[in-house]
């Protein structure tokens, strides 16, 4: 299994210094709003993905009046232990290392630290545009298929060059110089994504049933490849929309516009499900990915859940944590009170808890729960 061993933070948000050693099961950080508990989860997500889920301004992550920040953790994967680190300076300099070696791409870090994230905003995956759903899909493809990143990079490079030619209003034949590369990478990405959704769907049905047994029908997952259904051949879509692309200065269709949609009883999920059920459905999506990841890799993901009580009622908190334990997943949760964490979870031998106040973290015993 994948397991966080420890985490060290220096000058991250309002946390001056912190050192946490994690249990293999449920780990909880309790504190008032704005105390800094979300910052711990944010730091791990930043280390794994290279970006925050709270801000697009990396400088905001650095503690006020400090020159830079440091995030360091140790993670076990099976019998191997890896040392992962990220430092960022106020001048924008970033250094990312694995086992002391500077890495070239964030993908190396993401592969070593397989993290999933559930926040109070996660239900927006159903409501907003396709970007979040595409990110969810590509996280799964990246971890499931070894050649996904290679073809994704080839596609992004060809798309960037084609769009540059379009913006410069170059002749059509110069724009089309990039079409062959774009087509080849697009076809492979389409196939990988389609296969992943096919493999994921049975797991999604299982976890929807576990979390929402009241639903009369299983979820239906559809994949939209990123170009009109009336033109199933992507090459044809590129050709027929070339003049419009030239007028607008960018490539309208392709794998960069792909989407996945969810329906229940022929209704879109956001219409068929209540707000509470939408949150549960997002939980089912993450659990389905986690189960498929374990089946394909033999490893487990690490689950980060920000403000679990805000996401689910007591019954469903218990159900979710039970499912995580059945999958053998290590989790890090935040809450305003330990009393909101089910007692059965707090009774586990691998349970760990801390309190945080004004950015200061302290181990918290069961007797001091509030």
C-alpha positions, 0 to 999 in steps of 0.5 A, a space after each residue: 500500500 501507499 502510506 504517508 510516514 511523516 510530513 514536515 512543513 516550514 513557513 507554509 501559510 500560517 504554519 511556521 514549523 510542523 512535523 507530523 508522523 502518520 498512522 496507517 489508517 485514519 488521521 485527523 486534524 481538528 481545529 477552528 475555522 482559519 486555524 490552519 488545518 486545511 493548510 496541511 492538506 493543501 501542502 500535500 496536494 501542492 507537493 503531489 500536483 505542483 499546485 494549490 487547490 485554493 489559490 492560483 497565486 503560489 506566493 500566497 502559500 508562503 508565510 507572511 514575511 518569510 523568504 520561502 516555504 518547504 514541504 517534505 514528506 516520506 512515503 512508503 510504497 510496498 517495501 520502498 520508502 521515498 523522500 519527497 520535497 518541494 521548496 518555493 521562494 518569493 522570487 518564484 524559484 521552485 525546487 522539487 526533489 525525490 530521494 535527493 534528486 531534482 526531478 524534471 517533471 511534476 509527473 514523477 512526483 504525482 506517480 510517487 504520491 498518489 493522492 485523492 482530494 475531497 473538499 466541500 467544493 468537490 460537488 462542483 465537478 458535476 455542475 461546472 464545465 468539463 475541466 474538472 471532470 477531465 482532470 478527474 478522468 486524466 488522473 485515473 488514466 495517468 495512474 492506470 496507463 503507463 503511456 498516457 502521459 507520453 501521448 498527452 504531452 505529444 498532443 499538448 505540443 502539437 496543439 500549442 504549435 497549431 494554435 500559434 500558427 492560427 494566431 499568427 494567421 499563417 496559411 492553411 497548409 502551414 497550420 495543417 503541418 501539425 494535424 498529423 501529430 495532433 491526430 495521432 496523439 488524439 486517437 491514442 488519448 481517446 482510446 485510453 480514456 474510453 478504456 479507462 471509463 469502461 474499466 471504472 464503471 463497474 466500480 462506480 456502480 458498486 460504490 453508488 450502491 454502497 453509499 446511496 442504496 435508495 437509488 433505483 438505477 445505477 449511474 450511466 457514464 458517457 464519454 464526450 471525446 471533444 468534437 461533434 458527434 455528427 463527425 465521429 472522425 476527428 480528422 474530418 472535424 479538424 478539416 471542416 472547421 479549419 476556416 473557423 479555427 483560423 478566424 478564432 485563432 485556436 483549435 476548437 475541437 480535440 482531446 483538450 475539450 473532452 468531457 464525461 457526463 453522468 446520468 441516472 434514469 436518463 437524467 443528468 446527475 445534477 438534476 436527478 440527485 439532491 445536493 447531499 446525494 451529489 456529494 455522495 456521488 463524488 465520494 463514489 467517484 473517488 472510491 471507484 478510482 481508488 479501487 481500480 487503482 489498487 486493482 491495476 497497481 497493487 498499491 493504494 491511494 492516499 485520501 485527503 478529506 477537508 472538513 468531512 462533517 461539512 460533506 456528509 451526515 453522521 451515517 454517511 461519514 461512518 459509511 465512507 470511513 468504513 469503505 476507506 478502511 475496507 480498501 486499506 486506504 490511509 486518510 487524512 481528515 480535517 474537522 472542527 471537532 473530533 466528536 464529529 468523527 465516528 467513534 468506531 474510527 477513533 477506536 482503531 489502533 492506527 488512528 492518529 489525531 492532532 489539534 491545531 490553533 494559530 498554525 500550531 499543531 499538537 498531538 491530541 488524545 481521545 480524552 481531550 476531544 471537543 
